[in-house]
Amino acid sequence: MRRIRWGRVFLLFSILAGISSMWAWIFAGEEKDSVFRRWDRAFFTLQARAAVLVDAQTGEVLYEQDADTPYPVASMSKMMTEYLLLEAIREGRVSWDDLVHVSENAATAEGARVSLAAGEAYPLSDLYEAMAVGSANNAAVAIGEHLAGSTADFAEEMNRKAEELGLLSSRFVNATGLVYSYGQNQMTARDVGQLAFRLVNDFPEIIQLTSETRVQLSSTKEKVSNTNLMLLTNNESLRVQGLDGLKTGFTDEAGYCFTGTAKRGERRLISVIMGADTEVARFTETKKLLEKGF
């Protein structure tokens, strides 16, 4: 009996020591308002390289996971291309009716694409829809060239805007997020969340487009499906009430990424998942993050 009792005492001591170590880790060097975030991270993690959850009204970061390490961002960087385009529209520098002449450089962009022929002209509105809904790289390159004259000049505009928006850990080299010999776009999850926050608040009309499951381009009649599989699904593991955007991304270097947003009542949240292992995982992890926030 004595051995059994001593065994129980040892087990109890081990449990208490473990709990004490956990609390010491949680409280060590932390301000009171971040204690619960550290406790949260101890028991809630996502199958992703990095993640954040942002309150779309206040900009407050509600959850973070490796939020400050720059990673390849793939097509989520097109949110900056969208921001610059919508800003140019608002300022009257370009119009949705503008006919954009597609260069050879734009027409041959790899990855996700729509039917664009080099030397032909297409309405700017069509290119915007193809980029925002179908993540078309050739449309994004054409937009960047239309706004700035060249890919390099547009990348400079992207970086200037990033600095203006306070995205201090972001670096852009092109309008698409594709990987080239000259580099690739990189952002932290925190910067991606901040960019999405500014996009949906400065240009809330974008949600009307990103909530569409499919669009038809006026010039070519091509039907473009949304790369956001959460918009129309019978799979409960992917379904999120109120989800209406925002931008997917994938390259071998970036993994599967997704910036999501959903609104319930008067509350809107923004989620960022970077570096998930599979296409489905970027959406299932988004669901976990958004449901946690709501």
Secondary structure, 3 states (H helix, E strand, C coil): CHHHHHHHHHHHHHHHHHHHHHHHHHHCCCCHHHHHHHHHHHHCCCCCCEEEEEECCCCCEEEEECCCCCEECHHHHHHHHHHHHHHHHHCCCCCCCCEEECCHHHHCCCCCCCCCCCCCEEEHHHHHHHHHHHCCHHHHHHHHHHHHCCHHHHHHHHHHHHHHCCCCCCECCCCCCCCECCECCEECHHHHHHHHHHHHHHCCCHHHHHCCCEEECCCCCCEEECCCCCCCCCCCCCCCCCEEEEEEEEECCCEEEEEEEEEECCEEEEEEEEEECCHHHHHHHHHHHHHHHC
